[in-house]
Amino acid sequence: MDKIFPEVVQAVAGENFTVYAYMKDGSIRLFDAKPLIEQGGVFEKLRDETFFSERLTVMNETVAWDLSGRHDPTNCIDIDPFTIAECPETEDILDFGA
């Protein structure tokens, strides 16, 4: 059986530089971006909490940050979808039933 390519369908910023990644398979993964931010380099932009939360999106079927503000999939910081799929599962923070 072939391994299914993981896809993120929605990304929501959490507290303390975390991301709730809603996967196509129905699971919800909690991605902690702090280790990447500590690396600096291209990830340095994510240190700004406003940038982190406002530019967070889904591009290239994974968690991404839109660098240009034009939703250009070639100008973003995107995380390998297999990295997201390996993150721990978590509870849904969106409550549409209330």
Secondary structure, DSSP 8 states (H G I E B T S, - for coil): -------EEEEEE-SSSEEEEEETTS-EEEEE-HHHHHH-GGGGGGGSHHHHHHSEEEETTEEEEESSSS--TTSEEE--HHHHHTS-B------TT-
